[in-house]
Amino acid sequence: MENTLSKNEKDLKNYIEENNGLRQEIQSLENRYKTDILHLKQQLLNQLEDNERATKELLRETKEKESIKAKYEALRNSKLGRLATKYWKMKK
């Protein structure tokens, strides 16, 4: 009887140690998971900021291009602009 109790106590100690080891492993995995999540969030934020900058730059350049095109059309359609355009065509 005493031998069985001793065996059960040993088994119980082994289970407790195994449980503690598993808890530590779970804690380690949770910490690594949290670190990975933070790293991925930062990468995503950086990419979003880069995309936002690129979009703003594209919009600015598009507006600038349209402004220049409007000025060109206004100049081309003026009397002097039409005359200059005809002169350039004749010169070719």
C-alpha positions, -999 to 999 in steps of 0.1 A, spaced: 0 0 0 28 23 10 46 15 -22 15 25 -43 12 57 -24 48 65 -30 44 57 -67 13 80 -69 32 108 -52 60 104 -77 36 104 -106 19 135 -91 52 153 -88 61 144 -124 27 157 -136 31 189 -117 66 194 -131 53 187 -166 24 211 -161 48 238 -149 70 232 -180 40 235 -203 29 267 -186 63 282 -191 63 271 -228 28 286 -232 39 319 -216 70 320 -239 48 314 -270 24 341 -259 52 366 -254 67 357 -288 32 359 -304 27 394 -289 61 405 -301 54 392 -336 20 409 -337 35 443 -326 62 439 -353 37 431 -380 15 461 -369 45 484 -372 53 471 -406 17 475 -417 16 511 -403 49 519 -422 34 505 -454 2 525 -450 22 557 -444 43 551 -475 12 545 -496 -4 576 -482 27 597 -491 28 582 -526 -9 589 -531 -6 625 -519 24 630 -542 5 615 -572 -25 638 -565 -2 668 -563 15 660 -595 -18 653 -613 -31 687 -602 1 703 -613 -1 686 -647 -37 697 -652 -28 732 -643 0 733 -668 -22 718 -694 -49 744 -688 -23 772 -691 -9 756 -723 -44 753 -739 -52 789 -729 -20 801 -745 -24 780 -776 -59 792 -782 -49 829 -779 -43 848 -811 -6 849 -806 -6 812 -796 -25 802 -828 -1 823 -849 30 807 -832 15 772 -837 9 779 -874 45 793 -877 60 761 -861 40 739 -884 52 758 -915 87 757 -902 88 719 -900 
